[in-house]
Every structure is written in structure tokens, then in C-alpha cells.
């Protein structure tokens, strides 16, 4: 598995990481044994980067990772968690006392004294222009509660504001063949500033796997059921903001672009990996097989120019009008 430097942390992480939202049981029930097996399968395939958050399963995802690290002390894992969603989304809640409380909870969940990386979890836009917020984050580093801090953003404008902050180590942003806007300014700016890029929602909530149909039924507690129009949180987090019918049609066309012997999901991950400026892509996995298949994308040959052009054409024809001006 290729390793890349994660921005201003100076640490190396695998080019394919593991997103663990689903292991918190926010996408339907996940047994603890199954979740630990997914973590182990990813590590066995060379994954060294786990992404989580303090609200995934109300801390369950962090706790599972903490247990895994205790049981596998030989596994050298870099863990990025997030904070900021345990309170009402108001700028005045992003203060040092809250940060300390949230960090202390995450440190207990993960079983560490110092958190590797803490990301603000898609905070209100005004947070990015608050010097007080970033002063507080610097204080957490000085107190050794956290080693580094970063942001997870919804929009390209937020990403650019974060990249301009000298202490921001990395930016997590939605990037996939159905969300190309970050290629225009965000990735070049991050490269120039030495800021890492973590690509999330890489399969557009599974659409790019090519496995869904009009008859697919998701669980009632799965965000792909309850957040299709942004009822619970930003619409862009679910199917990348693309309406389901359009997404199905575009996904079928995308699947036809997969090279022989490569799955559509692996093709989407490979596309992300080879975008200049990307550090790591963090697909989720609900099974050992998914974890292994996702990790294998890190060793695939680069997609050729014709495929890259076809992805751009597909985006321009089917997707751009729905998402490009919003995020």
C-alpha cells in the first residue's frame, strides 16, 4: 500500500484509509465482532489510516477503534477523529472549554493521552474566519491533548479558508467522480500550502458501486433513507447531493468505464487516488470483503486518459447542474 505524507502532520498514511461512520451503527446494526473484523481486514491489506468522529454511534466507533488498538498494539494506525457535532451548530459553541470536554471524551474512547488528529466536524461557515477558534485549537496542541488539528468541510469556499490557516494540517472534503469542483481550486491550493487532502464520500454513499437499483431499500435509520433532501444534515453528505434517480442512471454509465477485472467501486477509488493533491481516500466498509476490495484499489494501475475524459464528460452531462454551484 502506497503511503503519503498527511499534510502538515508530517506523518505518513495509506493512500486508501478506512472511514468508520458505518461501524458506529449509524447505517443500521453492526455487531461488534463484525466491526473489529473489518478493522483487522483493512490493516492486513496495508491500511494505516482510520477516520472516525465522536458522534459516530455516540462514540461507539471511537471505542471500537480504541479496543482494536489495545488488542493489536503491533498495528501502527494513525487515527483522525472529529469534534463539534455534540452541540448546537452555533459559532459561539466552538470554544476552548467545549473543545477540551469533547477531546477528553474522545481520548477516553480511543484510549490515548494525545489524539493523532482532530478535525472540526463540518462546523458553521463563520467558524473558519474566527481567530478565537484557531487560537483554541493551538492551545489544545500546546496542552498535548491533540497532536494536530484539521477541518472537515462541506464547501470549496470553506476548504480554501481553512487552507489559509497556518495550523491546519489537512482538509477533509467530498471528492468523487460525482463531485469534481474541488479539482479546480481546492486541490491546487492545498498542494501549494502543504495541506493534506482527505477524500470522503468517495463512492457517493454507495452509488458508484453500481449495486443499487430503484428497488433497493435502505434501513429506516440509514441516512440514505432519511437524509436524501438534507432533512438531518447537509444534503451533500448523502449520494453526494445527487438525486437518487439521476445517480442510478449516472452510476450505470460509470460502471461501464471500469477496466476489465476492476469493480466500479475500485475504479472510483482509483480515480480519486490519482488526482494531484489527494493524500488519502476513506471509503467505509461493512464487511471484511468490502474492506479488502477497497484496499486493493491502492495497488491498481492508474486509469488512462480516455477513462479520465469519460468521467469528466459523464459529470458534465449528468451531474454538474445539480451539485457544482452548491458545494
Protein Blocks (a to p, Z undefined) as FASTA:
>chain_A
ZZddehjnopacdfbdcdfklmnopnopadfklmmmmmmmmmmnopabdcddfkggnhmm
mmmmmmmmmmmmmbccdddddehjlcccdfklmcfklmmmmmmmmmmmnopabdfbacde
hiafklmmmmklmmmmmmmmmnomafbdcdddfbfklmmmmmmpmklmbdcddddfklmk
lmmmmmmmmmmnopacddehklgnolmnopacfklccdfklmklmmmnopmmcfklggnl
pafklmmmmmmmmmmmpcghiafklmmmmmmmmpghiabdcdddfbfklmmmmmmmmmpc
cddfklmmmmmmmmmmmmmmmmmmmZZ
